[in-house]
């Protein structure tokens, strides 16, 4: 099996970062932070929490980098941290919802939007927003694990076996979670699909 | 393989996996064949496609990404603790109030009278069989594990059937056959922790490699093949690494490097095999490692091949 130059460079960056070289770690951040931020945004559903998850993910990764043993790809390892962080943030947010004063600061916004942007018709824009809201509402009905699986498969394009590594569970479990997530989404978007 | 006699509902479940290209080839073929014949399933497929295409994520705001990256680099370079998110004073005041109430409440809860000391019953009298049992190493009071049966006999006696248990302790050098025997026994224990400690204990045999019994090596080999727990398999590899490098152990490590499902175990086996660079089989190990799915193993083996001018 051939080693691509990118893979080779990445291993070298990780080894350098493990020796404490911050610049090497920053290079790794640049390679993967878009995926992390995207996952954080779709998992938490709002920018405010997503940026907290982003920061915490990389700070934790930096602190625990010496323990990375190349058993999975670096991206998978980062996404595992980000997914766990996002679940924690969502749990805290649910707890905070019992204290109304603490929830006003982060308004939920739609991480998923209808993507028919190339059509200039204003009616389409309104429809896009409407569907975006419907999708956000449907996504809210997913459990943390269902949402993680859906985001990792649908958005990050990870294979089911990679998601199993990220979530530390069996591939069969991931498959079931994906089914459940898709079925719930389908029910949530019934009006849109049945039109 | 696709199951025979699948109905539309089962095929419709596969549509999600088909969209994500996660269906095995045979099932994919069967589903495609079904879709050409079944209009209802085709319609279902279109609905799923509509949903998936319309739940595509919005493009990420790159300016926002850049800002986040800058903030992160600032924190990394300065090693500063994460800044707390700005919250209105009212929220801080509310949180402080809740904390104060909780503190007062827990203080009040804690103000109760300390119960007077109750003279503890002689626990040994309660839980031991009472009567000392003579053993080879002296007399001891066995602990009661459970009562099986109590019968009042016609002659006025009471018959009690009970199980008893006593902890035993054995202390000896790992080279002693009794110690190795019990360690091998412990390797079959139901408790993964006990199995792990048993394997780790065998690492002490490195001091006297000539005393390692072949049965112990065989037990470790069995663990390597059958054990589901990755940590225990890793411990076996580490044990083999400290044993003297016999052809049998080398062959076991090589087999593990080629076939173990865990990347961690394969990496450890690879490290153990390539540790002694003078090994005559090194080239074979390194060439085989080139086919590994793990990029670290491939890269390290390539490096070694270049360094040893074996390429």
Interface residues (C-beta under 8 A of the other chain):
Chain A: X1 X3 X7 X8 X10 X11 X22 X25 X26 X29 X30 X33 X34 X37 X38 X41 X42 X47 X48 X51 X52 X54 X55 X56 X58 X59 X62 X69 X70 X71 X72 X73 X99 X101 X102 X105 X110 X111 X112 X113 X114 X115 X116 X131 X132 X135 X153 X154 X155 X159 X160 X175 X178 X179 X182 X185 X186 X189 X192 X193
Chain B: X13 X16 X17 X20 X22 X47 X48 X50 X51 X52 X53 X54 X55 X56 X57 X58 X60 X64 X65 X68 X69 X71 X72 X73 X75 X76 X77 X82 X85 X87 X88 X90 X91 X94 X95 X98 X262 X263 X264 X267 X290 X291 X292 X293 X294 X295 X296 X297 X298 X299 X302
